[in-house]
Amino acid sequence: MEQLLLLVVCFLLGVVLRRTGRIPPGATSALNAFVITISLPALALLYIHELRFDSALLAVIAVPWVLFAIGFIFFRAVGTRMGLARGTIGCLILVGALGNTSFVGLPMIEAFYGRDALGVGILVDQPGTFLILSTLGLVVAARYSSGELRRSEIVRRVLRFPPFLAMLLGLVLIPLPYPPAVTFLLKRLGETLTPLALVSVGLGLKLSDIHGNRSRVMLGLSYKLLLGPACIVLLVLMLPIQKGLPMRVAVFEAAMSPMITGAIVAIEHDLDPPLATLMLSIGIPLSFLTLPLWWWLLRGL
């Protein structure tokens, strides 16, 4: 559970640093830029390279894609009916339809299902959540931040997204073993993601923002922590999908708190940054209460 302690401590450090005024203006943008251009690409090169795909696990990989698709439809429909701004809808899609399947997800999987189930979590995270963010997520960010864009411009943004390029390179390099020094370097650089991302979130937190965003936060977290996973469970029960531990872990991952990196992408594209920060700062601790409930409910799946 040390990883969970790290999440809490780094977030609180960001809050404290903001209150002391010892962090210069623009520090949040600098931290986010480091995460996007250094930390995430390092993790992509490390974990994508280690993936070994199995056709029997395609349904597991599909879970985060289905969760994102349903979330996209849900937030567009409800957001339009509520008269929400385009930036707010884009933020809800990026933060509310993508789960924290690695930095919260993997420690939670180990705690509830054991270390042997971590391989399933990595499959859900890398060709699932991470790939969604690097492709469809970036398309959503581009469209909702700048209105209608040419397809060529969207493609250009995706192809210039450092984690996406690192993911492609990792796939190409799968047949080639990494030297130990390269593995060590990528691991150490990747380990900077959690502390820097959570400090950045803590720096951006303003409790005064809660008053004007209460309904939006409730909307986003209701889907992410409750409604979205429930939809996945119903689909698994209705369709001829193999049940068992891998599927239980995949659905458990679907119930994770909002994705840290999805929030950072939303903030970088100016998609309602206060809402993105609030959904993380409230969603992560709240998931510590909802995840045990989901583990109990999924025992028979």
N, C-alpha and C positions, 0 to 999 in steps of 0.2 A: 504493500500500500504506500510505499515511499513515493511513487510517482504522483499519487493523489495529494500527498502532503506538499510536494513540489508545486503543484498547480495552485494550491491555496496560498502558500508562502509568496510565490512570485506575484500573484494577483494583489495580495495585500501590500507587498513592497511597492508596486506601482501606485497604489492609492496613497501610501505614506509619502512617497517621493513627490507626488503631485501636490499634496497638502503642504509640504515643507518648502516648495518652490525652488528646489535645488536642481531641477531638470530644466534646461533651456527650452525656449519655444522651438517647435519643429522636431523635438526628440521622438515623438510618437511616429512621425512620418519616416524618420531615419531607421527606427527599429523595425517598422513594417517593411521597409525597403530591403533591409538585411535579411529578414525572414523569407521574403519572396525570391530574392536573387541568390541567396547563399544557402540558408538552412533547408528550405524545401527541395531545391535541386539536389542537394547532397543526400537527403533521405530517399528521393526518387531513384537516384543512381544506385544507392545501396540496396533498397528492398525490391525494386522492380527486377534488378539483376538476379535476385535469389528466388523469384517466383517460378513455380512449376505448376502449370495449368493441368487440370483434370476435368474431362467432360462431365463427370458425375457431379462436379461442384459448380456447374454453370448456373444452376438455380440459386445457389448461395451468392454468387457474384451479382446476379440480377436483382437481388433484394434492394440495395441502395439505389439502383437505377429506377426501379418501380417507385420507391419512396419519393425520389426527386420528381418523377413525372406526375405523380398524384399531387405532390406539394405545389408544383408549378401551376397545375389546373386550379387547385384549391385557392391559393393565394391570389391568383389573377381574378378569379370569379368573386371571391369575398372582398378583396381589396377594391375592385371596381364598384361593387355594390355599396361599400362603405365610403366611397369617394376619396380613397387614399391617393396620395401623390405617387407618380411613377417611381420616384426614388425609394419611397417606402415599400412599395410592392416588390421592387427588385431586391431590397434588403431582406424582406421576409422570405423570398424565394431562396436566396443564397444562404441565409443563416437558419431559416426554419425548415428547409427541406434537405439539408446536408448535416449529417451527424458527426460528432467528434469520435470517429471510429478508431483512432490511434492513441492519442495522448490521454484520453479518459477511457476509451473503449478497451484497449489492450490490458491495462491494469485491472479493469472491472471483470473482463473475461477470465483472467488468471485467478482473481479472488473468488468468483462464483462457479467457474467450470474447470479450473485447473490449467496448468501450463500447457498440457497436451492440446488444448483447444485454441492456442494462440495462432496456429497456422491458419485456421478458419478466419480468425479476426483479420489477419494480414490480407487474405484474399478479398474480404469485404472492403477493406480500406484501400488497397492499392489499385487493382483493376476496377474497383467500385467507386467509393467516395472520392478518392484522389483524382481518378481519371475523369469523373463527372465535373469536378471543379475546374480541371485543366482544359476542358472542352466546352460542354454545355454551360457550365457555370460562368465561364469567361464570356460566352456569347450573351448570357443574361445580363452580366455586368455592363457589357458594352452597349447593349440596346437600351437598358433602363437608365444609364447615366447620361447618354447623349441623344436620346430619341432615336429616330430611324437612322440606321447606318447602312452604307452599301455593304453587300456581302464581302467584297474584296477587303474592306476596312476591318470587318469582323475577323476574317481569316488572317489578316495581317496581325491583329492583336493576339489571336490565339497562337500563331506561329512565333511570336516574339515573347511569349510568356515563358520565363525561364524554367519553371517546374515542368511545363509540357515538353520543352526541348530536352530536359534531363530525362524525362520518362521515355521518350523515343530513343535516346541514346542508351538508356539502361536496357531496353528491349533488344537493341542491336547487339549489345555486348553480352547478352545472356550466354552464348556459347563459349565466351572467353573468361577464364577465371581471373579475378582481381588479385594483384599482388597484396600481401598482408599490409604493406604500408598504405596502399590506396584504401583498403577497407577501413583501416584505423582512422585515416584522415576524414573519410566520408562520415564515419560514425561520430567522430568528435564534432564536426561541423553540424551534422544533423541534430545533435543533442542540444544545440543552442536554440532550437525552435521553441520548445516549451517555455523556458524562462523568459526569452525575449518577447514572445507573443503575449504571455500573461502579464508581464510588466507593462507592455504597451496598452493592453486592455484596462489595467488598473489606472494608468495615467489618464486615459480618456474618460473614466467614469465620473459622472456628475450626478449625484443623488437628486438634484433638483430636476433632472430630466425625467424622473419617474412619473411626476404628476401629469405631464402632457403626453406620456407614452404608455400609460397603464393598459389601455384597451389593446394597443398594438402588441405590447409584450405578451399579454395573455393570449392573443390570437396566435402569435408565432410559437409560443411554448406549448400551447394546447395541442397544436398539430405535431410538433416535434416530439413531445414526450408521451402523448396519449393517442391522439387520433391517427397519426401516421402509422405507428406500430400496429394499432388495432386493424387498420386496413390490410397490412401485410399478413397478419394472422388469418384474417378472413380469406384472403386469396390462397394462402397455403392450405387451409382446410377445404376450400372448394375445388382446387385444381389437383390433378394427379401428380403431386410433387412428393419426392421421397422425404419422409419425416426422419427425425433422429437428431443427434447432437449437433451436426453441422448446421442444420436449419434452425435449431433452437438458438445457437450462437448468432446466426445471421439476423434473426428477428431481434435478439437482445441488443445487437449493434444498432439496429434501426431505432431503438428506444433511447439511444445516447443523447446527451446534451448537444446543443448546436456546435457546429464545426468552427474551431478557432480561426483556421485559415480562411474559411468562407467569410467570416466576419471581417477579417483584415482586407480581403479583396473588396468587400462592400465598402469599407471605410476608404480605401484607396481610390475607389470610383465615385466617392461622395454620395453613396446611397444611404442616406439617413444614418450617419455615423453614431449619433446618440442611441438610436434604437439598436443598432448592431452591438454596441458595447453593453447595453442593458440586458439584451437577450443572453449574452455570454455570462455576465456577472451574476445574473439571477438563475439562468438555466443550468449552469454547471453544479452549483450546490443543490438546486432543487432536484436534479437527476439522481443525487445520492439517496433521495427518499423514494423516487419512483422506480429506480432500477431493481431494488429488491422485490418490489411488487411484481414487476415483469418476470423476474426469474422464477418466482413462485407460480405465476400463471402459466409459464411456458413448460413446466415440468412434464406435462402430458403430451406435448407436441411431438 
